[in-house]
Amino acid sequence: MDSATTLARLEATIASRAGGDPDKSYVARLNARGLAKIAQKVGEEAVETVIAAMAGDREELVGEAADLMFHLLVLLGHQGVALGDVLAELDRREGLSGIDEKAARSQ
């Protein structure tokens, strides 16, 4: 299974539901509630992912990481940022030392 294709399909599904009926779509409900609620959900899922990792529960970690990625894609879509833009940034950073890349951002 191609993970990039999975994420692209999920991004398309999220986009197709963003403006839908909040009573029938969780994505539409989140978008209707606005940026602050979506950002809050990303934060909650990030914390739950960390807790699962620290607990050493692999199955829980997988589930929480999936929730985090889903909510991150909702956030990106709400802000008009394409997954491709994020992937392009990761491609740009590939092969760079994380320390060097971070130092270059602060200059």
Long-range contacts (C-beta under 8 A, 24 or more apart in sequence): 4-87, 7-69, 7-73, 7-83, 8-83, 10-70, 10-73, 11-73, 11-76, 11-77, 11-82, 11-83, 14-70, 14-73, 14-74, 14-77, 15-77, 18-74, 18-77, 18-78, 27-74, 30-71, 30-74, 30-78, 31-74, 31-78, 35-75, 35-78, 35-79, 38-71, 38-74, 38-75, 38-78, 39-75, 41-71, 41-74, 42-68, 42-71, 42-72, 42-75, 45-70, 45-71
